[in-house]
């Protein structure tokens, strides 16, 4: 098993199968860590499995799940969680993360759907998170999700996220693109929302692109480049948190690797700028 540190740092890249060859064929100093969906790699052998393990042996790895259904009412898939734990042991992955949403109802729905913002839903999610953490043997992190309609709300999204994190003992995977997308779609101020999150529980950050359906409707696709307002929100997150480890997500419409690395480089530049700013304050 690779002996990676539990401490992530720097700028990361979401690892997709189409990137295995390009990433293995050259130097990639821009990339400090990788993230994969465990469902795509559990039990994978052969050439792909060898390439995957060769690549992730070089850098820290985190797992970002797609199908745990942490907020759903179907029976919790403990077999999946045990398989994730096995992949963590096999690869040295330091963290398992998922989405604060649900994705099943008498079977998998292949979409991430919003939970009701209610005390009952908080209690339900907390119980399931704690069961997952018992199997993993460590806190997981949940990502603030994008959503387009809210089925029922007795509390705000901020209150819901904060209560789940506080009561479950899990951490937060902060997706700044989701904050931006939701702020447009639901009419709130992204910077105020960001500042009010339980930032002391942030393990790392996601940044990604989205699709402009209309001026007041943004769709979280991970299929385009990151836009300037999202970069600005990421810079604000660094001002609040310091240069937290940050990963570039790109799930489809993959450009040449050099273009992805250019965006990873932008993460590193923002992190470096924040570090310089913090040093200036310390010496001022």
N, C-alpha and C positions, 0 to 999 in steps of 0.2 A: 504493500500500500504506500503511495506517495506520502512523504512526511511534510505536508504543507502546514504552514502556520494558520491558526484560526483567525488571525488578524488580516482582513482584507485591506488593501491600500491602492490608491491610484485610480486608473481608468481601465474599464473592462469592456469586453465585447461578447454579445450573445453568439454562441457557437451553433451554426447550422451545418447540416451535412454538406451542402454545396461549398462551404468554406474550408473543409478539411484539407483538400489538396493545396489550394493557394496558401493556407496558413502554414502547412508543413514544408512548403517549398522555398521559403525565404525567412529572413529575419523580421521579427515584428516587435521592435522595442517599444512601440506605442502601447501595447496591450499588457496590462499587469495581471489580469485575471479573466477567467471565462465563466460563462453561465450557460447551462443547458436545461432543457425540459427533461426530467428523469424518465418520463414515460417513453421518450424517443430512444433511450439508450439501455434501459433495463433488459438484460438478456441478449443484447446484440453482440455477436461474435464475428468471426471471419475477418475479411480485410477492413471493413468499416470499424469493427470493434478494436482491431489493432491500431488503426490510425487514431481513433478517438483516444485510446489510452495513452498512446505515444504523445499526443498533443497535450492532454490535460495533466500529464506527469510533469510538464515543464512549468506550470503556473497554477496558482490556487484556483479552485473550482467551487462554484455555488450551484445549487439545484433550484430551479424555479418551476414548480409544478403547474399543470394545466387541468387536472381532472380530479382533484381530491374532493371537491364539492363540500368545502368546509362549512357552508351555511345551509346546505340542503337537508331534506328530511329522509332521504334514502339512508339505509344503514351505512355507517362509516366504513369505508373500504380499508380495513386494517391490513389486508394482504398487500395492497398497494403500498401502504406506509412501511410495512416490514421490508418490501422490496426496495423502497427508497433508502431505508437504513442500510440495506446490504450494498447498494450502489455507493453510498457515502463511505462505507467501510472500505470498499474496493478501490475507490478513486481518491480518497482523502478529502472529499468535498467537506467544507467546513460548515455549511448552512443549507437548510431546506426552507424554501419560501413558497407561498401560495397567494391566491387572490381572495380578498374579503368579499366573497360573492357565493353564488351557487350555480351548479352546472349540470344537475341531474334531477329527474323526477320520474321514477319507475324506469330508469335507464338514462344513459348519458345524452345530454342535449347539444353538445358540441358548441356551446356558447357560454359566456360568463354573464350571469344575470344578477340584477340588483336585489339585495336583501331589504326587507322592511326595516326602517329605523325605529325599532321598538325595544323595550326592556326585555320582552320575551325572546326576541331574536338575539339580543346580546347574551342572555343566559344560555341559549341553545348553542351559539357559536363557541362560547367560552368552554362549555363542557366538551365539545368535540376537539377544540384546540388542545385542551389539556390531555385528552386521550392520545392525540398524535404526539405531543411532546413526551409523554411517558414512553412511547415506543422509540422515538428518535433519540431520546436521552439528552435532549437539549432544547432550549427555546427555538421555535420556528419564527419566521417573520411573515406578516401578512401585508399585502400591497393594497393601498387605497385604490379602489377600482373606478374606472370610468363607467357611467351609466347614462341612460337617455330618458328614462321615465322612472318614477318612484312609486312603488305599489302602495306603500303606507308609511307614514312618518309620525311618530309621537315625540321624536327628538331630532336634532339636526344631524347631518352627516358627521360633523366634527364630534359631537357628543357620542355618536354611535362608535366611531373609530376609537376614540379615547377610552370609552368604557370597555370595549373588547380588549384593547391592549392592556389596560390597567388590571382588569380582573383575571385575564388568562395568563398573564406573565409572558406573553409573546412580545416580539419586537415588531418594528414597522419597516417595511420596504417602501420608501417614499418614491412615488412616481410623479415627477414634476410635470410631465406631459399630461397625465390624468388630471392633475390639479388645474392646469390651464384649460383643457378641454371641458371639464365640468364647470369651470367658472364662466365660460362663454355660454354653454348650454343651459345652465341653471341660474345665471345672472348674479354671480357674486364676485368679489374681488379676490383674485388669485393670491396676491401677496398677503392679505389679511388671513385667508384660509391657511396658507402655509405657516404663518407665524403662530397660529393657534393650535396646530397639531402637536401631539406629544413627541416633540423633537428629540427629547433625551433618549427615546427608544429607537431612533433610526439606526439601522445596521448598514444599509447602503442605499443608493439612489438609482432609479431608472430614468433615462431620458430617451425620447423617441420622436418620430414624426407622426403626423395625423393627416386626415383628409378634410378639406373644406367643402362640406356639402352646401353650406349657405353661410352668410355672415354671422348668423346666430346658431349655427349647427356645425359642430366639429365632430368627426368620427375618428376614434382611436384605432388606427390601422397598423402602425409600425411598418408602413410600406413606403415612406418617403423620408426625405432628409428632415432634420430638426430645424424649426424656424426660429427666427430671432427672438420673439417674445418668450419662447420656451428656454432658449439659452439665457435670456435675462433672468428668468425665474430660477434657473439653476444657479446663476451667480448670486442671486439673493439667498438661496439656500446655503451656499457656502459662507456668505456673510453671517448667517445665523448659526451655522454649525461648524464652520471650518471646512477644509477640503475632504469631505466624506467620500469614501469610495463610490464610484459612479460607473454605471454600465450603459453602453449604447445598445438599444434594442432595434433590430431590423429583421422582420420575419419573412417578407417577400419583396418582389421587385428589387432583388439584391443587385446593387451596382458592383463594379469592379472593386476588388479588395482595397485598392489604393484610396478610393473615395470613402469607404468605411473608416479606414485608418485616419483619414483627414479629420473626420468627425470625432474619432477617439482622441486625436491630437487636440481638438478644440476643448474637450473636457480637461485634458492635462493643462492647457494654457489657462483656463479659468481657475483650476485648482492652484496653479502656481501663482497666479495673480492674487488670489485670496491669501496664500501663505505669505507673500511679500507684504500685503496689507496688514496682516496680523503682526508680522515682525516689526513693521513701522509703528504700529500702536504700542507694542511692547517697549520700544525704545524711545517713544515720544515723551 
